Amino acid sequence: MDKETCLQAWFECVACFLGLNIGESEVSVELSCGAEHIVLSFPKDGPESEVLQTRLSSFRPGTRVGLLRTDRAFYVRSIETARDDTH
């Protein structure tokens, strides 16, 4: 079951990227965090949607990503795990 949620200022979501869906009015990113599926949606004309489309277009499904919202900006980054599977 998918859980739709929002990302508050100064919170980061670290999860496995599953896909990006671009609709008429919003852009949604699907993430997997353990057994839980998370959907984060943003207005299509908002700055977050532009960042998502630009950054996630180069990521393959299965990539660990971090999405961070501050009070002024929105960031997406790839997260590589250590070789011994520690974080």
Short mmCIF file of the C-alpha atoms (twelve columns), coordinates in Angstrom:
data_MODEL
# 
_entry.id   MODEL 
# 
loop_
_atom_site.group_PDB 
_atom_site.id 
_atom_site.type_symbol 
_atom_site.label_atom_id 
_atom_site.label_alt_id 
_atom_site.label_comp_id 
_atom_site.label_asym_id 
_atom_site.label_seq_id 
_atom_site.Cartn_x 
_atom_site.Cartn_y 
_atom_site.Cartn_z 
_atom_site.pdbx_PDB_model_num 
ATOM 1  C CA . MET A 1  0.000  0.000  0.000   1 
ATOM 2  C CA . ASP A 2  1.317  3.457  -0.924  1 
ATOM 3  C CA . LYS A 3  1.485  6.164  1.704   1 
ATOM 4  C CA . GLU A 4  1.143  9.693  0.347   1 
ATOM 5  C CA . THR A 5  2.908  12.232 2.480   1 
ATOM 6  C CA . CYS A 6  4.525  15.668 2.360   1 
ATOM 7  C CA . LEU A 7  8.015  16.774 3.247   1 
ATOM 8  C CA . GLN A 8  8.163  19.542 5.853   1 
ATOM 9  C CA . ALA A 9  10.936 22.153 6.003   1 
ATOM 10 C CA . TRP A 10 14.232 20.841 7.380   1 
ATOM 11 C CA . PHE A 11 13.304 17.189 6.930   1 
ATOM 12 C CA . GLU A 12 15.060 14.680 4.720   1 
ATOM 13 C CA . CYS A 13 13.619 11.488 3.297   1 
ATOM 14 C CA . VAL A 14 16.181 8.785  2.481   1 
ATOM 15 C CA . ALA A 15 14.758 5.873  0.514   1 
ATOM 16 C CA . CYS A 16 15.031 3.757  -2.608  1 
ATOM 17 C CA . PHE A 17 13.872 5.559  -5.768  1 
ATOM 18 C CA . LEU A 18 11.158 3.608  -7.605  1 
ATOM 19 C CA . GLY A 19 9.882  6.045  -10.186 1 
ATOM 20 C CA . LEU A 20 8.784  9.517  -11.187 1 
ATOM 21 C CA . ASN A 21 5.246  10.228 -12.405 1 
ATOM 22 C CA . ILE A 22 4.434  13.443 -14.223 1 
ATOM 23 C CA . GLY A 23 0.740  14.262 -14.303 1 
ATOM 24 C CA . GLU A 24 -1.269 17.216 -15.574 1 
ATOM 25 C CA . SER A 25 -1.155 19.123 -12.297 1 
ATOM 26 C CA . GLU A 26 1.507  17.406 -10.158 1 
ATOM 27 C CA . VAL A 27 4.776  15.515 -10.172 1 
ATOM 28 C CA . SER A 28 5.054  12.526 -7.842  1 
ATOM 29 C CA . VAL A 29 8.085  10.540 -6.791  1 
ATOM 30 C CA . GLU A 30 7.620  6.952  -5.622  1 
ATOM 31 C CA . LEU A 31 10.003 5.707  -2.940  1 
ATOM 32 C CA . SER A 32 10.494 2.514  -0.989  1 
ATOM 33 C CA . CYS A 33 11.607 2.592  2.614   1 
ATOM 34 C CA . GLY A 34 11.788 -0.986 3.859   1 
ATOM 35 C CA . ALA A 35 8.371  -2.548 3.353   1 
ATOM 36 C CA . GLU A 36 6.688  0.851  3.086   1 
ATOM 37 C CA . HIS A 37 6.000  2.622  -0.224  1 
ATOM 38 C CA . ILE A 38 5.943  6.416  -0.029  1 
ATOM 39 C CA . VAL A 39 4.616  8.874  -2.602  1 
ATOM 40 C CA . LEU A 40 5.660  12.529 -2.430  1 
ATOM 41 C CA . SER A 41 3.658  14.841 -4.706  1 
ATOM 42 C CA . PHE A 42 4.336  18.447 -5.667  1 
ATOM 43 C CA . PRO A 43 2.517  20.976 -7.868  1 
ATOM 44 C CA . LYS A 44 3.758  20.643 -11.437 1 
ATOM 45 C CA . ASP A 45 4.601  24.344 -11.708 1 
ATOM 46 C CA . GLY A 46 6.493  24.456 -8.382  1 
ATOM 47 C CA . PRO A 47 10.261 24.592 -7.906  1 
ATOM 48 C CA . GLU A 48 10.319 21.125 -6.298  1 
ATOM 49 C CA . SER A 49 8.897  19.541 -9.436  1 
ATOM 50 C CA . GLU A 50 11.576 21.116 -11.590 1 
ATOM 51 C CA . VAL A 51 14.312 19.823 -9.261  1 
ATOM 52 C CA . LEU A 52 12.767 16.337 -9.213  1 
ATOM 53 C CA . GLN A 53 12.501 16.145 -12.993 1 
ATOM 54 C CA . THR A 54 16.027 17.470 -13.551 1 
ATOM 55 C CA . ARG A 55 17.820 15.380 -10.917 1 
ATOM 56 C CA . LEU A 56 15.858 12.124 -10.984 1 
ATOM 57 C CA . SER A 57 15.972 11.780 -14.762 1 
ATOM 58 C CA . SER A 58 19.579 10.563 -14.370 1 
ATOM 59 C CA . PHE A 59 18.823 8.064  -11.556 1 
ATOM 60 C CA . ARG A 60 17.877 4.456  -12.222 1 
ATOM 61 C CA . PRO A 61 15.109 2.806  -10.202 1 
ATOM 62 C CA . GLY A 62 16.689 1.195  -7.160  1 
ATOM 63 C CA . THR A 63 19.055 4.105  -6.474  1 
ATOM 64 C CA . ARG A 64 19.123 5.277  -2.848  1 
ATOM 65 C CA . VAL A 65 18.200 8.940  -2.798  1 
ATOM 66 C CA . GLY A 66 17.892 11.691 -0.243  1 
ATOM 67 C CA . LEU A 67 15.272 14.406 -0.677  1 
ATOM 68 C CA . LEU A 68 15.793 17.424 1.563   1 
ATOM 69 C CA . ARG A 69 13.506 20.412 1.966   1 
ATOM 70 C CA . THR A 70 14.834 23.500 3.697   1 
ATOM 71 C CA . ASP A 71 12.952 26.706 4.349   1 
ATOM 72 C CA . ARG A 72 14.335 28.130 1.072   1 
ATOM 73 C CA . ALA A 73 15.118 25.249 -1.290  1 
ATOM 74 C CA . PHE A 74 14.605 21.604 -2.238  1 
ATOM 75 C CA . TYR A 75 17.476 19.186 -2.882  1 
ATOM 76 C CA . VAL A 76 17.787 15.692 -4.361  1 
ATOM 77 C CA . ARG A 77 20.964 13.638 -4.031  1 
ATOM 78 C CA . SER A 78 22.158 10.124 -4.701  1 
ATOM 79 C CA . ILE A 79 23.343 8.228  -1.645  1 
ATOM 80 C CA . GLU A 80 25.984 5.552  -1.987  1 
ATOM 81 C CA . THR A 81 26.288 3.004  0.784   1 
ATOM 82 C CA . ALA A 82 29.636 1.974  2.205   1 
ATOM 83 C CA . ARG A 83 31.214 -1.154 0.773   1 
ATOM 84 C CA . ASP A 84 30.498 -3.107 3.957   1 
ATOM 85 C CA . ASP A 85 26.781 -2.148 3.871   1 
ATOM 86 C CA . THR A 86 27.051 0.283  6.798   1 
ATOM 87 C CA . HIS A 87 25.654 3.781  6.494   1 
# 
